[in-house]
Structures are given as structure tokens and as C-alpha cells.
Amino acid sequence: MKSVQAYFRNENEAEDVKVSLQALSVRDVRVEMVPESNTNLWDLIRDTFSRSNAYDEDHHNPHVVEFQVEEGQYAQAEAIVKENNGHIQ
């Protein structure tokens, strides 16, 4: 199993990915809001999404989806994340 952390602009995108990932062999899927107190992570997320022109200060409430996926299905999980505007760190 491979552990993955994928970051999204908001809760809706994160929850959509959580549902989509259920088609794969995943476990321990969690969706959590990124705490504002974690300024280093906030800066990283802002920089990541601003490069993709997807960062909107007014509609940005970053969430992380953490999960474990079978090694053989990692590429599929990565594609699901990317299709839903997410970024894997």
C-alpha cells in the first residue's frame, strides 16, 4: 500500500475525489481541512494553485485527502486527483 496526500482548493473537490477513489482498492480515506495555523503548508498550497491559475483568494478553503492505495493502482488514483484539480505532494 502506498500512502497519498492530495490537496484541493475546497471541500467539494476533496469530497468528489473521495467518492471517485472508492472504485479503486483504497483504504483509510480521510478528508480534512488544512489548518490555517499551518502557514508553511498554506504557502505551499497557495503557490501550487496559483501556478495553475486555479487560486482564488475568496473561494479558497484548502482540504487534504489522505488515503492508502495499492501500488498497482497508484497511477489511476493520481489521474483521479488530477482530473479533479488536485495536487499530490
C-alpha positions in Angstrom: 0.0 0.0 0.0 1.2 3.5 -0.8 0.2 6.5 1.4 -1.0 9.6 -0.5 -1.8 13.1 0.4 -3.7 15.1 -2.2 -4.5 18.8 -1.8 -7.6 20.6 -3.1 -8.9 24.2 -3.3 -12.0 23.4 -1.4 -14.1 20.7 0.4 -16.3 20.0 -2.6 -13.4 18.9 -4.8 -11.9 16.8 -2.0 -15.2 15.1 -1.3 -15.7 14.4 -5.0 -12.3 12.7 -5.1 -13.1 10.7 -2.0 -16.2 9.2 -3.8 -14.3 8.6 -7.1 -11.5 6.8 -5.2 -13.9 4.2 -3.9 -13.7 2.5 -7.4 -10.1 1.5 -6.5 -8.5 -0.6 -3.8 -8.1 2.3 -1.3 -8.5 2.4 2.4 -8.3 4.8 5.3 -9.7 7.7 3.1 -9.9 10.9 5.1 -10.9 14.4 4.1 -9.6 17.2 6.4 -9.4 20.9 6.2 -5.9 22.3 6.2 -5.5 24.3 9.4 -4.8 28.0 8.9 -2.2 27.8 11.6 0.0 25.7 9.3 1.4 28.7 7.4 4.1 26.7 5.6 1.5 24.4 4.2 -0.8 27.3 3.3 2.0 29.0 1.4 2.8 25.8 -0.4 -0.8 25.3 -1.4 -1.2 28.9 -2.5 1.9 28.7 -4.6 0.9 25.4 -6.1 -2.6 26.5 -7.1 -1.5 30.0 -8.2 0.8 28.4 -10.8 -2.2 26.6 -12.3 -4.3 29.8 -12.3 -6.8 28.0 -10.0 -6.2 30.0 -6.9 -9.0 32.4 -5.9 -8.4 34.1 -2.6 -12.2 34.4 -2.0 -13.1 30.8 -2.7 -10.1 29.0 -1.3 -10.6 26.7 1.6 -7.9 24.0 1.2 -8.6 20.5 2.1 -6.4 17.4 2.0 -7.5 13.9 1.1 -5.3 11.2 2.7 -5.6 7.6 1.7 -3.7 4.4 1.0 -3.9 2.7 -2.4 -2.5 -0.5 -3.8 0.8 0.2 -5.6 -0.6 -1.1 -8.9 -3.5 1.4 -8.7 -1.4 4.5 -7.8 -1.4 5.8 -11.4 -5.2 5.5 -11.5 -5.5 7.3 -8.2 -3.2 10.0 -9.3 -5.3 10.5 -12.5 -8.4 10.9 -10.4 -6.8 13.5 -8.3 -5.5 15.5 -11.3 -8.9 15.3 -13.1 -10.4 16.9 -10.0 -7.9 19.8 -9.8 -5.9 18.2 -7.0 -2.2 18.1 -6.4 -0.2 15.3 -4.8 2.7 16.2 -2.6 
